[in-house]
Amino acid sequence: MADHLDDYMNAVARAMALPLEEAWRPAVRANLEVSLRLARLVDDFPLPDEIVSAAVYST
């Protein structure tokens, strides 16, 4: 997964025109790993078919 995260970090940094210092890479990678782990928990949470999504409000 580290290779994919490195590719992702490089692509996002380029797309946003943000410099990504070498010293920050371990912290950025750790943050992404935690975010992905939490996203997996949400994505894997089973919901019954009868669940209705919340209404979407816009201004």
TAZI-V664602 format. One record per backbone hydrogen bond with DSSP energy under -1.0 kcal/mol. NH is the residue of the N-H (numbers start at 0). CO is the residue of the C=O. Records with the same first field share a line. If there is no record, write none. Layout:
NH->CO ; CO
This chain:
4->0
5->1
6->2
7->3
8->4
9->5
10->6
11->7
12->8
13->9
14->10
15->11
17->12
23->20
27->23
28->24
29->25
30->26
31->27
32->28
33->29
34->30
35->31
36->32
37->33
38->34
39->35
40->36
41->37
42->38
43->39
50->47
